[in-house]
Amino acid sequence: MRGRWHRQLPLDQRAAVGLALNDWNRERIWPKAYVREEEGLLALYSEVSADFEPGATEDQLAQVLACGLGTGVQLFAALESTLPTAPPAPDIPDN
């Protein structure tokens, strides 16, 4: 299960993002946190995976979904307080 943070950050924030995500990954098992560059901005992701090749019960699936959703929300809430907010975009008329 993968989640994507609603915010994107400028490329010059890569060092701060790297520190925040490394701290998260070092201190917690779930979710895996990582960053990708997308269209000139940084996008932050959470991911929880499980091997269900031999099969899974409904309870096991529900547990992984709850873990993925719950820990992803925790990661993104922590990022809100850790990473600086981007300045508002300038108000430029369309015409």
Residue pairs with C-beta under 8 A, 6 or more apart in sequence:
1 47
1 48
1 49
1 64
1 65
1 68
1 69
1 72
2 45
2 46
2 47
3 31
3 45
3 46
3 47
3 68
3 69
3 72
3 75
3 76
4 43
4 44
4 45
4 46
5 43
5 44
5 45
5 46
5 76
5 79
6 76
7 44
7 79
7 86
8 38
8 41
8 42
8 43
9 17
9 41
9 42
9 44
9 83
9 86
10 41
10 42
10 86
11 37
11 40
11 41
11 42
13 42
13 83
13 84
14 35
14 42
16 83
16 84
17 35
17 42
17 44
17 83
18 35
20 78
20 79
20 82
20 83
21 33
21 34
21 35
21 44
24 33
24 75
24 78
25 32
25 33
28 71
30 48
30 67
30 68
30 71
31 46
31 47
31 48
31 67
31 68
31 71
31 72
31 75
32 46
32 47
32 48
32 49
33 44
33 45
33 46
33 47
33 75
34 44
34 45
34 47
35 42
35 43
35 44
35 45
36 42
36 43
36 45
37 43
44 76
44 79
46 68
46 71
46 72
46 75
46 76
47 68
48 64
48 67
48 68
48 71
48 72
50 56
50 60
50 64
52 60
52 61
56 64
